[in-house]
């Protein structure tokens, strides 16, 4: 296993691939790690592991393929349950997208993912994480654990499409979510604050610079670029880091402050100038 992989992540990936090889013999021909690990932002005990698994085309004729992929997903549950009971949360979970070997060198927006699983959700129809952002993470810092260096995979992250893809993501996902946050009545959880603020902040930075950054860096970017919203951004960063949550602002203000910060970040993003 690559020495750049954090020890906790390496153990999880090794366990995951052992089960994969047992359930789908010879199917996983290549495998790489992206996400927070590729960005150098992995947090033991808190971060998940983003996996890209390349499947042999010989498995296209196996009628049991999807059932076996579902079993691979479920195989993580016992280990994660033990971790949770020990107060470690459901971290070190392998969130995986599966791509056919014959498609891995295609432009990323032209790839048809086989399936994916994230947390408790298994998707037999595709994978959101097959997109220009994730592929750029892989090209820039992905760590191969099977199938040779990522640089030899000939990935096409479509650099010219990156900003357009991010702009659409802001318009189609983050802007409606900001409106939903504004209209909601229940107090937001700290996890929801983290998700709602650090995601748009990452997208904002990418639109400005063309670079992909971690959630931690996105929080720092938001503090610098949107100082009027620093109080609620500090809540998001505390949740991300596992630090004690700030006593101010009070929880009953989190929703309004989060929605306001989201609107500011989105409005300042040059999304409307792109297709």
C-alpha angles and dihedrals in degrees: 000000000000111000090224090069114097110248094245092050093046091055092049094049092047091051092046094050092047089058091043091054091049095048097037108026111206093355102111103067097165136013135183138179123229133157121067092352092056088048093049091243104110114144115202111230093016112049129080123218120246110212131188111198122191115211126208112249088230087078093063090089095050108107090198095057097104093044090052092049089052090052090050089054093048092047089077094060100083094049093045091048090055090049091050093051088053090056094255095117123218094305126135089047115151109234103193140191119196121213130178116250091234091058103043094094094050122106103280095242089055096054117106106211117220096217142310144204130208120181108315094343123097117192116198092180104061146297132275091205093069094092141109094271096054093041091053089052088053095046093048101041113351117144118219117216095175136016103034131289117330087238087068094053092080093224117186107210091175096232091192090059097049099093093042091052092049091048091054091047090054094048097042102037115013098040093052089044090053090053091048090051090051093051098043123103107197120091111263119241119236088249090056091049090052093050096044096049108033094047096058090041090057091049091048091054093048092052090051099043110014089236130119116229136185125256090255091054090044090057091051089047090052092050090054099040098038107030092162087070097045096116095061092038088057088057090054092048093048090053091048093050096042091241125145109282116250116258089224133092094038116241094248088065096049096092097051093043092047093050091048093050092047091052091051094049093046094046090052093049113097090228096127091057091063133066 
